[in-house]
């Protein structure tokens, strides 16, 4: 699995990092996101086969300053769109 930095945001005195997770397979691959803050991380792999869609999600997470604690709730809402 590859982990590609998409963006960063400030959360008080800390830096939150947002990653695109890419897993290649014979059927084309899948993409997910990961958020890291001060040693805490949350990852949600295999969200979609669309790299563009998950990159847009990761960019939106960075713009919104989403932390690892809130990642699951935000992505759950995104999946319902």
Secondary structure, 3 states (H helix, E strand, C coil): CEEEEEEEEEECCEEEEEEEEEECCCCCCEEEEEEEECCEEEEEEEEECCHHHHHHHHHHHHHHCCCCCCHHHHHHHHHHC
